[in-house]
């Protein structure tokens, strides 16, 4: 069942808005770095420029928007207020923004000291957020699946951030040389733990609410988060066994067997989530055209394609282009999902805050001071969202092709990615501008009485 919404607990508009609007800035920055450096940066995984691009997307776009969404969802879904939300959001947003920028610039400019600065800023931002979010969730009386899965996602984030800081300090010369297996450890906890589990948790709420669909099956809600968490832990065994302190124990266990079993379980979970979501969307009650649904369908299709290619390459021992699976996971699944949710979450927040202020005026018998609140679908018009979806879809197709034929498709893919992110930024800023106009009208009306 969906959580009972506590709309009166919604934080001020600026709390989630600053995160959501910042996200496409980093998506645009990643695209510009791709355009500037050219296809040679995707020759292998460890070029500094591609590491900067990946972290602009994962930290700047994904984490930025996900933390903003959680600051909105925790009070509304759990009915628990985050203390001093405006101050708290500033304390989290500013170091996250500057830390992500510093980390990317550290790779692009090869300045070791920036890795230390980035580690301090990002560590401060994430650890404070994780501590407060876990404390708030544990205090919540709600016991629905979204709460437990948010806690799992935060645990995965804690592991991801701790590994990331260690690796970043390694680049800055502050820790011992690290192995590539630790980087895979960091990547799996970040994308398959934190990002995947939180998206599933949010999907349980926003798909039935905004798309007017049936609920996800009870078994799905009860178990899939735990199974994914266990499977990701299994994927970590090989990386842990590669550590010098643990290597003497490696003979007692066969890491490759655990990795293979965990990979198979995880692949099944990915396919179950994607196909279940597509089926629920197909059977939805509302049949009006909806851009967000197109984003969900594209994201689930990307997840199915990624999982299928991953499974086939493993079964037949075939090498895939090095960036094919990351493109499908980061851009095709994660960014697509979040991009689509922004077109519901931000308009809903705007509509909610303006409606609440109108309601307060009616309660005070000051109906003449009310403002006209646009319908949620009008705050960001469907046509604007649809055009941005087309740019996003084309950028995904060309990015996939660029992993195979970089000479032909790299520059068009990067250019379309830049266009898609710029279009998203424009749509979000236009919605924020609309809110500010309406909020100013309310302030003027109240001030004149």
C-alpha positions in Angstrom: 0.0 0.0 0.0 1.0 3.6 -0.6 2.0 5.6 2.4 -0.5 8.0 3.8 0.6 11.4 2.6 1.3 14.2 5.1 1.1 17.1 2.8 1.1 19.6 5.6 4.6 18.4 6.5 5.9 19.4 3.1 9.2 21.5 3.4 9.5 25.0 1.9 9.7 25.0 -1.9 13.4 26.1 -1.9 14.4 22.9 -0.1 13.9 20.4 -3.0 14.0 23.0 -5.8 17.6 23.9 -5.4 18.7 20.3 -5.7 16.4 19.5 -8.7 17.5 22.6 -10.6 21.2 22.0 -10.0 21.1 18.5 -11.4 20.9 19.3 -15.1 23.7 21.8 -14.7 26.0 18.9 -14.0 24.5 16.9 -16.8 25.2 19.8 -19.2 28.7 20.1 -17.8 29.4 16.4 -18.4 28.2 16.8 -22.0 30.5 19.8 -22.6 33.5 17.9 -21.2 32.7 15.1 -23.7 32.5 17.6 -26.6 35.7 19.4 -25.6 37.9 16.3 -25.2 36.7 14.1 -28.1 36.3 10.4 -28.5 39.8 9.5 -27.3 38.6 9.8 -23.7 36.4 6.7 -24.1 39.3 4.5 -25.1 39.3 2.8 -21.7 37.6 3.2 -18.3 40.4 5.0 -16.4 41.0 8.1 -18.4 40.8 11.1 -16.0 38.3 12.9 -18.3 35.8 10.0 -18.4 36.0 9.7 -14.6 35.2 13.4 -14.3 32.2 12.9 -16.7 30.9 9.8 -14.8 31.1 11.7 -11.5 29.4 14.8 -12.9 26.5 12.4 -13.9 26.4 10.2 -10.8 27.1 12.8 -8.1 26.0 16.0 -9.9 22.9 14.7 -11.6 21.8 11.5 -9.8 22.8 12.1 -6.2 21.9 15.8 -6.3 18.3 15.1 -7.5 17.9 12.0 -5.3 18.9 13.9 -2.1 16.5 16.7 -3.1 13.7 14.2 -3.7 14.3 12.5 -0.4 14.1 15.9 1.5 10.6 16.2 0.0 9.5 12.6 0.4 10.6 11.9 3.9 8.4 14.5 5.5 5.5 13.9 3.1 5.6 10.1 3.2 6.7 9.5 6.7 5.1 12.5 8.4 8.4 13.4 10.1 9.7 17.0 9.8 13.4 17.6 9.1 14.4 20.3 11.6 15.2 23.7 10.1 14.8 22.4 6.6 16.0 25.5 4.7 19.2 25.7 6.7 19.7 21.9 6.5 19.2 21.8 2.7 21.8 24.7 2.4 24.2 22.8 4.6 23.8 19.7 2.3 23.5 21.3 -1.1 26.4 23.8 -1.0 29.2 21.3 -0.2 27.6 18.7 -2.5 27.6 21.2 -5.3 31.2 22.5 -4.7 32.5 19.0 -3.8 31.2 17.5 -7.1 32.7 20.4 -9.0 36.0 20.0 -7.2 36.2 16.3 -7.9 35.6 16.7 -11.6 38.1 19.5 -11.8 40.6 17.5 -9.9 40.6 14.9 -12.7 40.3 17.4 -15.6 43.1 19.7 -14.3 45.2 17.0 -12.5 45.4 19.0 -9.3 45.9 16.5 -6.4 44.9 19.0 -3.7 41.4 19.2 -5.2 40.8 15.5 -4.5 41.4 16.3 -0.8 39.0 19.3 -0.9 36.4 17.3 -2.7 36.7 14.4 -0.2 36.1 16.8 2.7 33.2 18.6 1.1 31.4 15.5 -0.2 32.1 13.5 3.0 30.6 16.4 5.1 27.5 16.7 2.9 26.8 13.0 2.6 27.5 11.9 6.2 25.4 14.7 7.6 22.5 13.8 5.3 22.8 10.1 5.9 22.8 10.5 9.7 19.8 12.9 9.7 17.8 10.9 7.2 18.3 7.6 9.0 17.4 9.1 12.3 14.2 10.6 10.8 13.2 7.3 9.1 13.8 5.3 12.3 11.6 7.6 14.2 8.8 7.3 11.7 5.8 5.2 12.8 5.2 4.1 9.2 6.3 0.6 8.4 5.6 0.4 4.7 8.1 -0.9 2.1 9.3 2.5 1.0 10.6 3.3 4.5 12.6 0.1 4.8 14.0 0.4 1.3 15.0 4.0 1.9 17.0 2.8 4.9 18.6 0.1 2.7 19.5 2.7 0.1 21.1 4.9 2.7 23.2 2.0 3.9 24.3 1.5 0.4 25.0 5.2 0.0 27.1 5.1 3.2 29.3 2.3 1.8 29.5 4.0 -1.6 30.6 7.4 -0.1 33.2 5.8 2.3 34.7 3.8 -0.6 34.6 6.9 -2.8 36.4 9.1 -0.3 39.1 6.5 0.2 39.6 6.2 -3.6 39.6 10.0 -4.1 42.2 10.4 -1.4 44.2 7.7 -3.2 44.2 9.9 -6.3 45.3 12.7 -4.1 48.2 10.7 -2.7 46.8 10.4 0.8 46.1 6.6 0.9 47.8 3.5 -0.4 47.4 2.6 -4.1 44.0 1.0 -4.6 43.0 -1.8 -7.0 40.5 -1.6 -9.8 38.4 -4.2 -8.0 37.8 -1.6 -5.2 36.5 0.8 -7.8 34.1 -1.9 -9.0 33.1 -2.4 -5.4 32.4 1.3 -5.2 30.5 1.3 -8.5 28.3 -1.7 -7.6 27.2 -0.2 -4.3 26.6 3.1 -5.8 24.5 2.1 -8.9 23.0 -1.2 -7.9 22.7 -0.4 -4.2 22.0 3.2 -3.6 20.5 4.3 -7.0 18.6 1.1 -7.9 17.0 0.5 -4.4 16.0 4.2 -4.0 14.4 4.3 -7.4 12.4 1.2 -6.7 11.4 2.7 -3.3 10.2 5.9 -4.9 8.5 4.0 -7.8 6.3 2.2 -5.2 4.8 5.6 -4.4 5.0 7.9 -7.5 3.9 5.4 -10.2 0.5 4.5 -8.5 0.0 8.1 -7.4 0.8 10.0 -10.6 0.1 7.4 -13.3 -3.1 6.1 -11.6 -2.0 2.4 -11.6 -2.4 -0.6 -9.4 0.1 -1.2 -6.6 3.2 -3.3 -7.1 2.6 -6.9 -5.9 3.0 -7.4 -2.1 5.8 -10.0 -2.5 7.7 -7.6 -4.8 7.5 -4.8 -2.2 8.3 -7.0 0.7 11.4 -8.8 -0.6 13.1 -7.3 -3.7 15.0 -4.7 -1.7 16.5 -7.2 0.7 17.4 -9.6 -2.2 19.1 -6.8 -4.1 21.0 -5.8 -1.0 22.2 -9.3 -0.4 23.1 -9.8 -4.0 25.2 -6.6 -4.1 26.9 -7.8 -0.9 27.8 -11.0 -2.8 29.3 -9.0 -5.6 31.6 -7.3 -3.1 33.2 -10.6 -1.9 35.7 -10.7 -4.8 36.8 -7.1 -4.2 37.1 -7.7 -0.4 39.2 -10.8 -1.0 41.6 -8.9 -3.1 42.6 -6.7 -0.1 46.0 -7.5 1.4 44.6 -8.0 4.9 42.0 -10.5 3.7 43.9 -12.4 1.0 45.2 -15.1 3.3 41.6 -16.2 3.9 40.8 -16.3 0.2 41.6 -20.0 0.0 38.7 -20.8 2.4 36.1 -19.5 0.0 35.7 -19.3 -3.8 34.8 -15.7 -4.6 34.0 -16.4 -8.2 31.2 -18.8 -7.3 29.6 -16.2 -5.0 30.0 -13.5 -7.6 28.3 -15.7 -10.2 25.3 -16.6 -8.0 24.9 -13.0 -6.8 25.0 -11.7 -10.4 22.3 -14.2 -11.5 20.1 -13.2 -8.5 20.6 -9.5 -9.2 19.9 -10.0 -12.9 16.6 -11.7 -12.0 15.7 -8.8 -9.7 16.4 -6.2 -12.4 14.2 -8.0 -14.9 11.4 -8.6 -12.4 11.4 -4.9 -11.4 11.5 -3.7 -15.0 8.9 -6.1 -16.4 6.6 -5.5 -13.5 6.8 -1.7 -13.9 6.1 -2.0 -17.6 3.1 -4.2 -17.0 1.7 -1.9 -14.3 2.1 1.1 -16.6 0.4 -0.8 -19.5 -2.6 -1.6 -17.3 -2.9 2.0 -15.9 -6.3 3.5 -15.4 -5.5 6.9 -16.8 -5.0 6.8 -20.6 -4.1 10.5 -21.2 -0.8 11.0 -23.0 1.9 11.4 -20.3 5.5 12.3 -20.9 6.7 10.9 -17.6 5.3 7.5 -18.5 7.4 7.6 -21.6 10.5 8.2 -19.5 9.5 5.3 -17.2 9.0 3.0 -20.2 12.4 4.0 -21.7 14.1 3.5 -18.4 12.7 0.0 -17.9 13.5 -0.9 -21.5 17.1 0.2 -21.0 17.3 -1.8 -17.8 16.0 -4.9 -19.6 18.5 -4.4 -22.4 21.4 -3.8 -20.1 20.6 -6.9 -18.0 20.1 -9.1 -21.1 23.4 -8.0 -22.6 25.2 -8.5 -19.2 23.8 -12.0 -18.9 24.6 -13.0 -22.5 28.1 -11.7 -22.3 28.7 -13.6 -19.1 27.1 -16.9 -20.4 29.0 -16.8 -23.7 32.2 -15.2 -22.3 32.0 -12.4 -24.8 33.5 -8.9 -24.4 31.2 -6.0 -24.7 32.2 -2.4 -25.5 33.6 -1.0 -22.3 31.0 1.7 -21.9 27.9 0.0 -23.3 26.6 -1.2 -19.9 27.4 2.0 -18.0 25.6 4.1 -20.7 22.5 1.9 -20.4 22.6 1.9 -16.6 23.5 5.5 -15.9 21.9 7.4 -18.8 19.4 4.8 -20.0 18.0 3.7 -16.6 18.9 6.1 -13.8 19.0 9.5 -15.5 15.9 8.7 -17.6 13.9 7.7 -14.5 14.9 10.8 -12.5 14.4 13.1 -15.6 10.9 11.8 -15.9 10.1 12.1 -12.2 11.2 15.7 -12.2 8.3 16.5 -14.5 5.9 15.2 -11.8 7.7 16.1 -8.6 8.5 19.7 -9.2 5.1 20.7 -10.7 3.4 18.8 -7.8 5.4 20.7 -5.2 4.6 24.0 -6.9 0.9 23.2 -7.1 0.9 22.0 -3.5 2.6 25.1 -2.0 0.4 27.5 -4.0 -2.8 25.6 -3.1 -1.9 25.5 0.6 -1.3 29.2 0.6 -4.7 29.8 -1.1 -6.3 27.5 1.5 -4.8 29.5 4.3 -6.2 32.7 2.8 -9.7 31.1 2.6 -9.4 30.1 6.2 -8.6 33.7 7.0 -11.6 34.8 5.0 -9.4 36.5 2.4 -10.5 34.8 -0.7 -9.9 38.0 -2.8 -6.2 37.6 -2.2 -6.0 34.1 -3.7 -4.0 33.5 -6.9 -5.0 31.2 -9.8 -3.1 27.9 -9.4 -2.3 26.2 -12.7 -3.1 22.5 -13.2 -0.1 20.3 -12.5 0.1 19.3 -16.2 0.2 23.0 -17.2 3.1 24.0 -14.9 5.5 22.3 -17.3 3.5 21.8 -20.5 3.3 18.3 -22.0 4.7 19.6 -25.3 7.9 21.0 -23.6 8.5 17.8 -21.7 7.9 15.7 -24.9 10.4 17.7 -26.9 13.0 17.2 -24.1 12.2 13.5 -24.0 12.9 13.3 -27.8 16.3 14.9 -27.3 17.0 12.6 -24.3 16.0 9.5 -26.3 18.1 10.4 -29.3 21.1 11.1 -27.1 20.7 7.7 -25.5 20.5 5.9 -28.9 23.6 7.8 -30.2 25.6 7.2 -27.0 24.9 3.5 -27.2 26.1 3.6 -30.9 29.1 5.7 -29.9 30.3 2.9 -27.6 30.6 0.7 -30.7 31.4 3.3 -33.4 32.9 6.3 -31.6 34.2 7.9 -34.8 30.8 8.3 -36.3 28.5 8.8 -33.3 30.5 10.3 -30.5 30.1 14.0 -31.3 26.4 13.9 -32.3 25.7 11.9 -29.1 27.5 14.4 -26.8 25.8 17.4 -28.6 22.4 15.8 -28.1 23.1 15.1 -24.5 24.0 18.7 -24.0 20.8 19.8 -25.8 18.7 17.4 -23.6 20.2 18.7 -20.4 19.9 22.3 -21.4 16.2 21.7 -22.4 15.5 20.1 -19.0 17.2 22.9 -17.2 15.1 25.4 -19.1 11.9 23.6 -18.3 12.7 23.4 -14.6 13.7 27.1 -14.4 10.6 28.1 -16.2 8.5 26.2 -13.6 10.4 27.8 -10.8 9.9 31.3 -12.4 6.2 30.6 -12.5 6.2 29.7 -8.8 8.1 32.9 -7.9 5.6 35.0 -9.9 2.6 33.4 -8.1 4.4 33.6 -4.7 5.1 37.3 -5.3 1.4 37.9 -6.2 0.4 36.3 -2.9 2.9 38.3 -0.9 1.8 41.5 -2.6 -1.9 40.7 -1.9 -1.3 39.9 1.7 0.9 42.9 2.2 -1.7 45.2 0.8 -4.3 44.1 3.3 
